[in-house]
Amino acid sequence: DQDSAEVHLRLSAEYVKSGMLSEGLEHSEIAVKKNPKLVDARLLLGGLYSTLKVYDKALTQYQEVLKVDPNNSEAPLYIS
């Protein structure tokens, strides 16, 4: 299902595992657009932005995670 955020998240994770960061980034962005409340997609996207040294976009993703899930323990670690 090409409209599934979860499918794009899974594709992104597989691309990242294979070292294909630009493809992983693309599918993470699609997953977040399709489901802005999908915390795992935002965390992965934030991690990709951090890896690519796009820190302002990474920070935005982690802040959005905390809006959706204020008790998330990972996002504050990445923010710091």
Residue frames as qw, qx, qy, qz and C-alpha x, y, z in Angstrom:
[[0.000, 0.889, 0.457, 0.000, 0.00, 0.00, 0.00],
 [0.480, 0.346, 0.006, 0.806, 1.79, 3.11, -1.25],
 [0.234, -0.721, -0.094, -0.645, -0.39, 5.33, 0.93],
 [0.799, -0.532, -0.268, 0.076, 0.71, 3.63, 4.15],
 [0.082, -0.890, 0.382, -0.236, 3.06, 5.61, 6.37],
 [0.768, -0.434, 0.469, -0.036, 4.16, 2.37, 8.00],
 [0.881, 0.341, 0.224, 0.241, 5.23, 0.92, 4.64],
 [0.375, 0.836, -0.163, 0.366, 7.32, 4.00, 3.91],
 [0.445, -0.763, 0.424, -0.200, 8.82, 3.82, 7.40],
 [0.899, -0.144, 0.404, 0.093, 9.78, 0.19, 6.84],
 [0.732, 0.594, 0.084, 0.324, 11.28, 1.01, 3.43],
 [0.029, 0.912, -0.277, 0.300, 13.23, 3.85, 4.99],
 [0.665, -0.584, 0.459, -0.074, 14.66, 1.59, 7.68],
 [0.909, 0.133, 0.334, 0.212, 15.71, -0.98, 5.09],
 [0.520, 0.779, -0.043, 0.347, 17.38, 1.67, 2.94],
 [0.238, -0.863, 0.378, -0.236, 19.27, 3.01, 5.95],
 [0.837, -0.328, 0.436, 0.039, 20.43, -0.51, 6.85],
 [0.826, 0.364, 0.279, 0.326, 21.75, -0.83, 3.30],
 [0.458, -0.351, 0.124, 0.807, 23.59, 2.48, 3.53],
 [0.171, 0.472, 0.526, 0.687, 21.25, 4.23, 1.11],
 [0.148, -0.403, -0.478, 0.766, 20.66, 7.33, 3.23],
 [0.191, 0.131, -0.206, -0.951, 19.11, 9.58, 0.58],
 [0.458, -0.223, -0.725, -0.464, 16.45, 6.96, -0.21],
 [0.388, -0.385, -0.747, 0.379, 15.88, 6.41, 3.51],
 [0.038, -0.268, -0.217, 0.938, 15.48, 10.14, 4.01],
 [0.316, -0.043, -0.466, -0.825, 12.98, 10.36, 1.18],
 [0.515, -0.326, -0.758, -0.232, 10.78, 7.58, 2.56],
 [0.311, -0.361, -0.612, 0.631, 11.00, 8.91, 6.12],
 [0.102, 0.157, 0.000, -0.982, 9.79, 12.29, 4.91],
 [0.452, -0.161, -0.608, -0.633, 6.91, 10.63, 3.08],
 [0.463, -0.341, -0.801, 0.166, 5.99, 8.60, 6.17],
 [0.159, -0.330, -0.432, 0.824, 5.88, 11.74, 8.32],
 [0.254, 0.055, -0.251, -0.932, 3.77, 13.58, 5.74],
 [0.509, -0.214, -0.719, -0.422, 1.31, 10.70, 5.56],
 [0.667, -0.594, -0.450, -0.012, 1.10, 10.30, 9.35],
 [0.122, 0.725, -0.312, 0.602, 2.53, 13.21, 11.35],
 [0.649, -0.581, 0.287, -0.398, 1.83, 11.34, 14.61],
 [0.972, 0.077, -0.191, 0.116, 4.01, 8.35, 13.71],
 [0.440, -0.846, 0.294, 0.065, 6.71, 8.77, 16.35],
 [0.800, -0.174, 0.449, 0.358, 9.06, 6.12, 14.93],
 [0.582, 0.627, 0.291, 0.428, 9.10, 7.87, 11.57],
 [0.040, -0.973, 0.068, -0.216, 9.91, 11.22, 13.19],
 [0.646, -0.648, 0.368, 0.161, 12.68, 9.67, 15.27],
 [0.781, 0.119, 0.431, 0.437, 14.21, 8.03, 12.21],
 [0.379, 0.815, 0.199, 0.390, 13.88, 11.23, 10.20],
 [0.300, -0.936, 0.174, -0.061, 15.49, 13.20, 13.01],
 [0.759, -0.395, 0.426, 0.294, 18.34, 10.71, 13.12],
 [0.684, 0.423, 0.372, 0.463, 18.88, 10.98, 9.39],
 [0.125, 0.946, 0.047, 0.294, 18.90, 14.77, 9.56],
 [0.532, -0.790, 0.293, 0.089, 21.44, 14.59, 12.41],
 [0.808, -0.066, 0.433, 0.395, 23.64, 12.24, 10.42],
 [0.510, 0.598, 0.329, 0.524, 23.50, 14.66, 7.50],
 [0.364, -0.210, -0.215, 0.881, 24.28, 17.56, 9.88],
 [0.184, -0.487, -0.359, -0.775, 20.96, 19.29, 9.24],
 [0.230, -0.131, -0.754, 0.601, 20.55, 19.96, 12.93],
 [0.314, 0.065, 0.173, -0.931, 17.70, 22.47, 12.78],
 [0.685, -0.002, -0.454, -0.571, 15.48, 19.98, 10.96],
 [0.524, -0.042, -0.823, 0.215, 16.51, 17.20, 13.34],
 [0.015, -0.066, -0.568, 0.820, 15.60, 19.34, 16.32],
 [0.519, 0.022, -0.113, -0.847, 12.21, 20.10, 14.79],
 [0.681, -0.042, -0.679, -0.272, 11.49, 16.39, 14.42],
 [0.402, -0.089, -0.777, 0.476, 12.41, 15.65, 18.03],
 [0.178, 0.061, 0.338, -0.922, 10.28, 18.54, 19.27],
 [0.627, -0.005, -0.348, -0.697, 7.35, 17.23, 17.24],
 [0.561, -0.066, -0.822, 0.077, 7.82, 13.81, 18.84],
 [0.158, -0.127, -0.661, 0.723, 7.43, 15.41, 22.25],
 [0.417, 0.032, 0.002, -0.908, 4.22, 17.16, 21.16],
 [0.723, -0.023, -0.538, -0.433, 2.74, 13.81, 20.11],
 [0.847, -0.270, -0.440, 0.124, 4.26, 11.80, 22.97],
 [0.146, -0.870, 0.262, -0.392, 5.34, 14.02, 25.88],
 [0.769, -0.516, 0.369, -0.085, 6.60, 10.98, 27.80],
 [0.870, 0.436, -0.155, 0.170, 8.92, 9.82, 25.03],
 [0.668, -0.660, 0.192, 0.287, 12.32, 9.12, 26.57],
 [0.742, 0.144, 0.326, 0.568, 14.37, 9.13, 23.36],
 [0.287, 0.828, 0.236, 0.421, 13.60, 12.59, 21.96],
 [0.316, -0.943, 0.107, -0.021, 15.01, 14.55, 24.95],
 [0.757, -0.359, 0.367, 0.404, 18.23, 12.57, 24.71],
 [0.601, 0.402, 0.400, 0.564, 18.62, 13.42, 21.06],
 [0.033, 0.952, 0.165, 0.256, 17.76, 17.07, 21.70],
 [0.491, -0.827, 0.227, 0.156, 20.52, 17.34, 24.27]]
